[in-house]
Amino acid sequence: MNFAGKVVLVTGASSGIGRQASIDFAKAGAQTVIIVSRSEERLAKLAAEISEQHCQIVQHVCDVSSKEQVSAMGKSVLDRFGRVDVLVNNAGFAVFGPVKDQSIEQIESVMATNYLGMVYCTKAFLDSMIARRSGHIVNVASLAASFGVAGLAGYSASKYAMLGFSEALHHELRGTGVGVTVVSPIAVKTDFFNNESFGSRNPNYTYYSLDPRNVSKAILRAANSPRLEIVVPFYMRAAVWFKHTLPFVVQPISGTLFRSRLG
Ligand SMILES: NC(=O)c1ccc[n+]([C@@H]2O[C@H](COP(=O)([O-])OP(=O)(O)OC[C@H]3O[C@@H](n4cnc5c(N)ncnc54)[C@H](OP(=O)(O)O)[C@@H]3O)[C@@H](O)[C@H]2O)c1
């Protein structure tokens, strides 16, 4: 895949999937990769690493759950570059635990970053993409956008919301030259599970966990894809199909599986 001359913006670039995708867009020839997260230090480390590629790296410290910060970041990027060709909405996190033990603030904070952060960033660049009749938005959701996971109710809700928003936007954008594609991975080996709420239930290194490079590859593919959703690995698409087609068979199985992790 070749991204020569493209301006790419990745949120949640300081770690895990977003970090790998930023490196891979640079290696694939992107003219500029704009890396966004809250940690200036980790962004600087990544920028130094990518600087070996012939690619301009621009760091933006921004909390995507803040409408004001995203609006300022979007304005600054458009003033400087005039466009974003590929927007990867990847920033996200989860708080693990049953709903009865979670505070309303915890559930709100997950929605504010994972769902509203994606909405704010999309709104910051969508008009300019439509005006140029060119651009692609890649939203990193999860298989939890298709399965309500016990212990991850707030997280599942944020990813269902992301998928629903993206599906509607996908229909709206038909014929505009602008695309939107969701990438939905199963568990990935990143810092995601280091959130203290996971405690000893950290499934970081289960046999089925993916390497971030596999998800990054899907993100680069998604940036050129007419599809609404790419599930990673591809065969988990069958699980999503079974869940929607035979929910009364699949839900008791997935419910038992996920509940067992609640301890
Ligand atoms: N790992 C998995 O098993 C898995 C599976 C399916 C989907 N996903 C999704 O993949 C995406 C990336 O997760 P990951 O696995 O790579 O986790 P990660 O290694 O923990 O990375 C999360 C990234 O999001 C950034 N971030 C978090 N809150 C932010 C905020 N409010 N504003 C800006 N940046 C923020 C973090 O940077 P700062 O802390 O520097 O801000 C970090 O760069 C998430 O959307 C996650 O839901 C992960």
PDBQT file of the ligand as one rigid body, heavy atoms in Angstrom, charges set to zero:
ROOT
HETATM    1  N1  LIG A 301      -5.970  -4.004  23.016  1.00  0.00    +0.000 N 
HETATM    2  C1  LIG A 301      -7.094  -4.618  22.707  1.00  0.00    +0.000 C 
HETATM    3  O1  LIG A 301      -7.322  -5.791  23.098  1.00  0.00    +0.000 OA
HETATM    4  C2  LIG A 301      -8.117  -3.935  21.839  1.00  0.00    +0.000 A 
HETATM    5  C3  LIG A 301      -9.087  -4.750  21.202  1.00  0.00    +0.000 A 
HETATM    6  C4  LIG A 301     -10.042  -4.143  20.391  1.00  0.00    +0.000 A 
HETATM    7  C5  LIG A 301     -10.013  -2.769  20.207  1.00  0.00    +0.000 A 
HETATM    8  N2  LIG A 301      -9.072  -1.993  20.832  1.00  0.00    +0.000 N 
HETATM    9  C6  LIG A 301      -9.122  -0.547  20.632  1.00  0.00    +0.000 C 
HETATM   10  O2  LIG A 301      -7.901  -0.135  20.055  1.00  0.00    +0.000 OA
HETATM   11  C7  LIG A 301      -7.669   1.238  20.383  1.00  0.00    +0.000 C 
HETATM   12  C8  LIG A 301      -6.223   1.408  20.815  1.00  0.00    +0.000 C 
HETATM   13  O3  LIG A 301      -6.013   0.662  22.001  1.00  0.00    +0.000 OA
HETATM   14  P1  LIG A 301      -4.631  -0.082  22.343  1.00  0.00    +0.000 P 
HETATM   15  O4  LIG A 301      -4.930  -1.512  22.491  1.00  0.00    +0.000 OA
HETATM   16  O5  LIG A 301      -3.568   0.328  21.411  1.00  0.00    +0.000 OA
HETATM   17  O6  LIG A 301      -4.392   0.498  23.823  1.00  0.00    +0.000 OA
HETATM   18  P2  LIG A 301      -3.194   1.357  24.452  1.00  0.00    +0.000 P 
HETATM   19  O7  LIG A 301      -1.894   0.728  24.136  1.00  0.00    +0.000 OA
HETATM   20  O8  LIG A 301      -3.580   1.537  25.873  1.00  0.00    +0.000 OA
HETATM   21  O9  LIG A 301      -3.297   2.746  23.662  1.00  0.00    +0.000 OA
HETATM   22  C9  LIG A 301      -4.349   3.639  23.871  1.00  0.00    +0.000 C 
HETATM   23  C10 LIG A 301      -3.988   4.963  23.249  1.00  0.00    +0.000 C 
HETATM   24  O10 LIG A 301      -5.083   5.871  23.402  1.00  0.00    +0.000 OA
HETATM   25  C11 LIG A 301      -4.584   7.101  23.918  1.00  0.00    +0.000 C 
HETATM   26  N3  LIG A 301      -5.643   7.770  24.667  1.00  0.00    +0.000 N 
HETATM   27  C12 LIG A 301      -6.403   7.280  25.671  1.00  0.00    +0.000 A 
HETATM   28  N4  LIG A 301      -7.256   8.206  26.102  1.00  0.00    +0.000 NA
HETATM   29  C13 LIG A 301      -7.036   9.313  25.355  1.00  0.00    +0.000 A 
HETATM   30  C14 LIG A 301      -7.608  10.613  25.314  1.00  0.00    +0.000 A 
HETATM   31  N5  LIG A 301      -8.608  10.985  26.147  1.00  0.00    +0.000 N 
HETATM   32  N6  LIG A 301      -7.143  11.501  24.391  1.00  0.00    +0.000 NA
HETATM   33  C15 LIG A 301      -6.141  11.155  23.548  1.00  0.00    +0.000 A 
HETATM   34  N7  LIG A 301      -5.571   9.946  23.532  1.00  0.00    +0.000 NA
HETATM   35  C16 LIG A 301      -6.010   9.041  24.431  1.00  0.00    +0.000 A 
HETATM   36  C17 LIG A 301      -3.375   6.711  24.765  1.00  0.00    +0.000 C 
HETATM   37  O11 LIG A 301      -2.449   7.771  24.845  1.00  0.00    +0.000 OA
HETATM   38  P3  LIG A 301      -2.215   8.771  26.069  1.00  0.00    +0.000 P 
HETATM   39  O12 LIG A 301      -2.362   7.979  27.334  1.00  0.00    +0.000 OA
HETATM   40  O13 LIG A 301      -0.819   9.272  25.808  1.00  0.00    +0.000 OA
HETATM   41  O14 LIG A 301      -3.233   9.833  25.910  1.00  0.00    +0.000 OA
HETATM   42  C18 LIG A 301      -2.776   5.607  23.910  1.00  0.00    +0.000 C 
HETATM   43  O15 LIG A 301      -1.960   6.166  22.909  1.00  0.00    +0.000 OA
HETATM   44  C19 LIG A 301      -8.700   1.614  21.459  1.00  0.00    +0.000 C 
HETATM   45  O16 LIG A 301      -9.737   2.348  20.871  1.00  0.00    +0.000 OA
HETATM   46  C20 LIG A 301      -9.226   0.255  21.931  1.00  0.00    +0.000 C 
HETATM   47  O17 LIG A 301     -10.571   0.326  22.371  1.00  0.00    +0.000 OA
HETATM   48  C21 LIG A 301      -8.119  -2.563  21.632  1.00  0.00    +0.000 A 
ENDROOT
TORSDOF 0
